Amino acid sequence: MGRYTETFIFGYSVVIFATWIIMIFAVLIDLWTGLEKARARKEKIRSHLLRCTFVKIGDYWRVQAFGLFIDLFGSMWWSIPIASLVVGLGVLLIEGRSVIENLHAKKSAAASLPSIIQKIIDAKSKRDASAIISLLQAQTENNNNKE
């Protein structure tokens, strides 16, 4: 058996399993910040968007499966699962960037509310306030259509 001792197999397996668990948590954190962004923007949360999270997990699993195959073959030469670690790091970078984008979008949506509310309060008449609200509704519809 030589190289493939219990300790080697256990350590190798733990690292691979950890990369898969970390990937799931990274996707769930991205989902969480995406939901917060949608709430801050007063967008509807649709089941289609939630299903995309599970599709994304499935896609990442397929890529990680290839990393696992490379590592199983490569275990003859190296003592750590390099491919699984590289794939796991890639997933973390992708999801980390998405989380940062969601947080920026959430803050920008929330930051604009006080100035909008102040414009409505400062309106001289109901007609002026209604015009501001109508303009906001049109902009919101435009933004939703672009996405």
C-alpha positions in Angstrom: 0.0 0.0 0.0 2.9 2.3 0.7 1.8 5.9 0.0 -1.9 5.3 0.7 -2.0 5.0 4.5 -5.1 5.6 6.5 -3.7 9.0 7.5 -3.0 10.0 3.9 -6.5 8.9 2.7 -8.2 10.6 5.6 -6.4 13.9 5.3 -6.9 13.9 1.5 -10.6 13.2 1.9 -11.1 15.9 4.6 -9.5 18.6 2.3 -11.7 17.6 -0.6 -14.9 17.4 1.5 -14.1 20.8 3.0 -13.8 22.4 -0.4 -17.3 21.1 -1.3 -18.8 22.3 1.9 -17.2 25.7 1.6 -18.6 26.0 -2.0 -22.1 25.4 -0.7 -21.7 28.0 2.0 -20.3 30.5 -0.4 -23.3 30.1 -2.7 -25.7 30.4 0.2 -24.0 33.6 1.4 -24.4 35.0 -2.1 -28.0 34.0 -2.1 -28.5 35.8 1.3 -26.9 39.0 0.0 -28.9 38.8 -3.2 -32.1 38.5 -1.2 -31.1 41.5 0.9 -30.4 43.5 -2.2 -33.8 42.6 -3.7 -35.5 43.6 -0.4 -33.6 46.9 -0.3 -34.7 47.6 -3.9 -38.3 46.6 -3.1 -38.0 43.9 -5.9 -40.1 40.8 -6.0 -38.3 37.7 -4.9 -39.2 35.1 -7.6 -38.8 31.3 -7.3 -37.0 31.3 -10.6 -34.1 33.3 -9.1 -34.0 31.0 -6.1 -33.9 27.9 -8.4 -30.9 29.5 -10.1 -29.0 29.1 -6.8 -29.5 25.3 -6.9 -28.5 25.2 -10.6 -25.3 27.1 -9.7 -24.5 24.6 -6.9 -25.0 21.8 -9.5 -22.7 23.5 -12.0 -20.0 24.0 -9.4 -20.3 20.4 -8.3 -19.7 19.2 -11.8 -16.5 21.3 -12.0 -15.5 20.1 -8.5 -16.1 16.5 -9.6 -13.4 17.0 -12.4 -11.1 18.5 -9.7 -11.7 15.3 -7.7 -10.9 13.1 -10.6 -7.7 15.0 -11.2 -6.8 14.7 -7.6 -7.5 11.0 -7.4 -5.2 10.5 -10.4 -2.7 13.0 -9.0 -2.6 11.4 -5.6 0.2 9.2 -7.0 2.5 12.3 -7.2 1.3 14.9 -4.8 0.2 14.7 -1.2 -2.6 17.4 -1.2 -5.6 17.7 -3.5 -4.4 20.6 -5.6 -7.1 20.6 -8.2 -9.9 20.6 -5.6 -8.2 23.5 -3.8 -7.8 25.5 -7.0 -11.5 24.9 -8.0 -12.6 25.8 -4.4 -10.6 29.0 -4.5 -12.1 29.8 -7.9 -15.6 29.4 -6.5 -14.8 31.5 -3.5 -13.5 34.3 -5.7 -16.5 34.2 -8.0 -19.0 34.2 -5.2 -17.0 36.7 -3.2 -17.2 39.2 -6.0 -20.9 38.6 -6.4 -21.4 39.2 -2.6 -19.5 42.5 -2.9 -21.6 43.6 -5.9 -24.8 42.7 -4.0 -23.8 44.7 -1.0 -22.9 47.7 -3.1 -26.2 47.5 -4.9 -28.1 47.2 -1.6 -26.3 50.3 -0.1 -26.9 52.4 -3.2 -30.6 51.6 -3.2 -30.9 52.3 0.5 -28.8 55.5 0.3 -31.0 57.1 -2.3 -34.2 56.8 -0.2 -33.7 59.8 2.2 -33.1 62.3 -0.6 -36.2 61.0 -2.5 -38.3 61.2 0.6 -37.0 64.7 1.2 -38.0 65.8 -2.3 -41.6 64.5 -1.7 -41.8 66.3 1.6 -40.5 69.5 0.1 -43.0 69.4 -2.7 -45.2 72.6 -2.8 -48.4 70.7 -3.6 -49.9 67.3 -4.0 -49.5 67.6 -7.7 -45.7 68.1 -7.3 -45.4 65.2 -4.9 -47.4 63.0 -7.3 -45.2 64.0 -10.2 -42.1 63.0 -8.2 -43.7 59.6 -7.3 -44.7 59.0 -10.9 -41.2 59.8 -12.1 -39.8 57.3 -9.5 -42.2 54.6 -10.6 -41.2 55.1 -14.2 -37.5 54.9 -13.3 -38.2 51.7 -11.3 -40.0 50.1 -14.2 -37.2 51.1 -16.5 -34.6 49.6 -14.2 -36.7 46.4 -13.9 -37.1 46.1 -17.6 -33.3 46.5 -18.2 -32.6 43.6 -15.8 
